[in-house]
């Protein structure tokens, strides 16, 4: 079988978990003897054609450099759909393709391409096909429960601070032409759902699609568990200040004697990874650690990695409250496992209903306890034996969860070990690819799916 994946972005151009998942799936399929081609967008500094782990990568599509900014999003909504239709058609004439698999918003070309006579599959890994704003935050306050309409969208976005990954400026909120353009684009995406056999990355997404009148099969995102599990944890070496070897050795001995005893000379390191936007919740995390007192053993260090429109506000919170916290720019994905290795606790404080939650499974694969919000698909990933769930936006409950883990190192280790087992069993590439191959067999039963 020869499969053509179509994705707006692809490594090394990574905008979220979708691109990481696609690379893992494509590489695993190629190892099974499946011919894999990935059609994606071209960006300066990248090769237009190359082989990556037996994946043929064609960078021919046109889109914006990122999902941020008006000009980028205009280009994404205008040039990208046209280029998908044109380049997919061209590739199907150049080589044998048995199945076309859309990732994310590339599904928008499905209606145009249905005439090719090739089975069309789409993985729904985010919300643009079911929400014009792309976040399912109703009136900017809570998880949306309705199927959108033009009038509902107009009321909802008027009360929302963000739209997509941009600030919802007045010239968007009150511009009828802009609102019509955004909603029309959403309608095209939504209509495309009916031309593909669908994969939902979580039970939560499956239910949203069912609400839209379409069925889907749940196949979770895949993860290269080994790259996270192979990194030796270094968090226990992160002492505060300068201590001589005798002090360090003495401390290590005490910790071995009583693992629940808090070492006042060491900071418990908290890690946040994600966009610096309101709905991802980094401001909730900073608020949660505001009142943690070193005298009570709450000696914490918080590192946030990401970019976004909330950066200045977050830095102001850090400065005004004297927090031991630092905002770092995003790092290449290959450096992410090292960040987990240095952390003691991973916090995933989303306000919006995450369609999946890659941070949670990465943390588990790295053997770290994770605290996440009880919203969207996150509760499907974080169980009592692997982490703690808290109400979204509740900084007090989040603070209490952090305190529980700070004061109980043995519990942190237990949750980490349990999480690693879950990641290996449920989200490893081998586990997920078995489900993908079975799915392909049902879509194209007359094709040889794997060797």
Secondary structure, DSSP 8 states (H G I E B T S, - for coil): -EEEEE-S--TTS--SHHHHHHHHHHHHHHHTT-EEEEEEE--TTS-SEEEETTEEEEEEE---SSS-SHHHHHHHHHHHHHHHHHHHHHHHHHS--SEEEEEGGGGGGHHHHGGG-SEEEEEE-SSTTT-TTSS-EETTTEE--S---HHHHHHHHHT-SEETTEE--HHHHT-HHHHHHHHHHHHHHHHHGGGSEEEESSHHHHHHHHHTT--EEE----B-HHHHHTS---GGG-BSS---HHHHHHHHHHHHH-TTS--TTB-EEEEEES--SGGGTHHHHHHHTTT--GGGT--EEEEEE--STTHHHHHHHHHHHT-SEEEE----GGGHHHHHHH-SEEEE--SS--SS-HHHHHHHHTT-EEEEESSTTHHHH--TTTEEEE-TT-HHHHHHHHHHHHT-HHHHHHHHHHHHHHIIIIIBHHHHHHHHHHHHHHH-TTS----
